[in-house]
């Protein structure tokens, strides 16, 4: 465990926005979870779990929070990227599945590359998605027909109420871009997850993954500083198309703007000479919701998570 005093959060988020936390607690092993309650007592502030920093809009200023960084599974003892642990196989109605235990701190691009090389299917739709495995669980991340939750067989979590424990599928609730624990808790942190991935042809998986990435690259601002999609897609609708029709594509406020490539991506121009501010991002989001509400009568729901400042 490593505790960092007053870290700046902007550099830890893909949107490159955010003020200072009280502290950051870095967890490198499951043993560190036992020390977490005492560390949080010493630092104070509310606990906020931070992985790769995508899907996150952090306010500016001094934040009354302690950031917990569960990096378990990101590196091995030699400092190289850790690999998933193969637990065995199981037979399903449509083929054989390989069971993998994956640490919450493992980077998603590394996991996708590792699984595709070994002919393990289920995640190839998430190509180009940044962040870490814990974040993919927390958001039930998905794209091109793939979602995280359906692959999960068990989840090891830490909660203040029960400490470190393992849950089966009955222990969580998952839906479109939503994941929560079934048990009551003040907050939770994923430590590791067991995934069941169908065995498939590696060459075919590479082809599908490359095809998905080209689609994403041609329609999404993958090279800009964004937090991913700002809003969830309303049922039967595309939030991006609604925002485009409401005139939000390219709309700018200071260093923040809705991408010209995809109107549901709020981006941060870090090279424009203007300091990016979370209040500009929040103002644009409010304007976008109002514009879609006025034109279509639809209330857009946030997909990006907001961490408010101390007021």
N, C-alpha and C positions, 0 to 999 in steps of 0.2 A: 504494500500500500504506500502511496505517495500523496501527500497533501500539499497543494499549491495555493499560496495566499493571493487573493484578489486577482484572479486571472481575467484577462480580456477575452470576451467570448466571440467577438466578430470573426477572428481568424479561425475559430472552431466551427463555423457554420458555412454552408455553401452559399448563402445569400450575402455573406460578409457584413452582417449587421449585428450589433449588440454591445451592451455596456460591460461592466465588471460584475462578477459574482463575488460573494464573500470568500469562497474557497472552491477549489476543485479537488475531489478525492478520486485518485486513479486506483482502480482495482485490477490487479494482474493475475489473480488466481482465486479459486473458490474459497481458499482459506481466508482471504481478505474480507469476505462477507461477514465473518464472525466479528471482525473489528469495526465494522461499519457503524453500528449503533453508537459506540463510544466516540468515534470520529465525528459523527454528526452532532453529538451532544456538545463537543468541544468547539466546532465551527459555528454552530447556530444556523439560522435561516432555514427555509423550507427546502426539501430535497427535490432536485430535478435531475432526471437521468438523461445524459447526453452521449450519443454514440458518434455517428459521422456528421451530425449537424445539418442533415437535409430535412426538408419538410418542417422547417422551424423559422419563426420570425421572433427575434429577441429584441426587446425594447432597449433603448439607450439608457445611460445613467448607471447609478449604483443599484444593483439588484439585490433584494433580500433573500438570496438563494445560495445554496451550496450545490454545486454541480457534481454529480457522480458519473464517473466514466468507467463503465464495465468493459474493460479491454481483454477479458478472459478469452483465450482462443485466438488472439491476434498474433502472438509471437511464441516460439518455443524457447527452451532454455538456452539455445545457442543464438537467439536473436533473429532467427529466420522465421518467415511466416509459418504459423502452425497449420497443420492439416486436419481435416475432419477425422474423427475416429469411426472406423467401420465396425458396426456392432453385429452384423449378420444380415440375413435375408428373410423375407416373408413372401408367401404366395398370395396373390390377389386374384380376383375374377378375370383380370385382363393381363396377367403376366406376373413376373417376379419383381420384387422391390428390394432395394438395398437400404438398410437402416444406417443412418449417419448421426453421430453426435457432434454438434457444431457449437463452438463457443460464441457468446453474444458479441464479442469484440471482433470477430472475423469480418473482413471487408467483403461486401457482396460481389464485387468484380472478381476477387480471388476465388470465392466459392463457386461462382459460375464457371470460371475457367477450369477449376479442378474437377467439377462434376462432369462437364461436357467431355473432357479428355478421357474420362472413364466410362462414358456411355450411360450416364445417369440423368434421366429426363425429369422435367417438372419446373425448372427455374429459367429456362432459356428465354422466356418472354420478358424477364427482368434485366436483360442485357442493357447496359447504359445507365442503370439505376445506381446512384452512388450510395454511400452510407455503409452501415454495418448490419449484421444479422439481427441484432437486438432491435434495431430500428425497423427492419422489415417485418419483424413479428409485431411490434407495437402498432404499426400502421396497417397491418395485413396487406403489405405492399403487393401490387399486382400490375400486370400489363400484358397485352396480347394473349388473353385467355389464361394466364398463369396467376395464381395467388399463393401467398405464403401459408395461410392457415390450413388449407386442405392437405398439405404435405406433412403437417406436424402430427407426431405420435405422442410426444410428451414434451413438457417444458419445465425446466428447473428455474425457479424464481426466488427472489428475496422479497419479503414484505416485513415491515416493522412489527406486525402483529404475530407472525409465525416464523420469522427468520427464513433460512434457506430450506426449500422443500420442492418436491416434484409433483407435477400435475399431469393428469391424463386429459383427453379431449373433453371430458365432462367438466373440467375445471376452468374452461374459458368460454367466452362468447365472441364469435367472429362474424362479421358481415362485410359488406363493401367498404373498404378503407376504415374498418373499425375492428379493434381487438381490446377486450377487457377480461379481467378475471371474474369468475363466477362468485368467488368468495369475497366478503367485504374486506377492504383494506384501505388505508390512507394513501398509499402509493405502492408501486411494485417495480422491480427491476429484473429483467430477464438475465439469466446467467448462462444457460445453454439450452439447446433445443435438439430433439431427435426428429430427423426428417426421414420420410419414406419416399425414395425416388425410384421410379420405374427404370428397368434396364432397357437400353435402346442402342441403336447404331451410332457411334460417335460421329461419323462423317455426316449423317443426316442431321444430328443435333447441331453440328457446326454450321451446316447450311441454313437451318432454321434461325439460329442465333444471328448469323450474318445478315439474313434477310430482315429480321426484326430490327437490328441496329440501323440498317440503311433506311428503313421506314422512319425510325425515330429521328435519325440525323436529318432527314429531309423535311420533317415536319415540326421538330422541337428545337429550342435553342440550347443544344447540349454543350456549347462552348461558352455560354454566358453564365454569369453568377446568378443563379436562381435557387429557389427552395423547392423546385418541382411545381406541380400543379397547385394553384392557390385554392381552387374550389373543387368540391366533389361534383361529378356529373349528376345532374338531376335524373330521375328515372326516365329513360327513353329520350334523353336530351344530351347534348354535348355542351359543357360549360364554356369551352373555347368558342364554339359557334355563337352561343348566346352573347358572349362578351364582344365578339367581333361585330355582330349585328347591332349591338348597343353602342358601338363607336369607341370601344376601349382599347383596341389594338393600337399600339404605339403611344398611348396616352402617357404623359411624363409629368413628374413632379420632382424637381431637384435632380438627384442622381438615380432615382427609381423610375421605372417605366414598365408598362406591359409590352412584352416582346412583339415586334412586328412579325415574327415567324409564327407565334402561337399566343393568342390573346389570354390564355389561362396561365401564362408564366410571367410572374413579376420578376424583373431582373434589376440588378444593381450595376450601374456603370461606374466602376471604380477608377476609371482613367479620365473622367470628364472634368476634373478639377474642382468638383463640388463634393463636399463631405456628405456621404450617405446618411440619412437619418430615418429611424424607425417611424417617426411621426409622418414622414412623407409616404412611406409604404402603407401605413394604416389609413391615411387619407385617401390614397388611390383605391385601396380595397373597399372602403366605405362608398366611394364614388361608383365603383364598379357594381356593387350590390344594389345601390339605388337605381342605377341605369337599367339593369336587368329587371328589377322589380317594376319599374315604371313602364318599361316597354312590353314585358312578357307576363308580368304578374307572378314571377317565380322568385322565391327567396333562395339565393345561393348559400350553400353550407360550406364552411371553411374546411379544407383538407389540411392546409398548413397549420401547424400548432403555434400558438402565440404565448410567449412568456412575458407577462407584464412587469413593468418597472415598479420600484418602490415609490409610492406617491404620498 
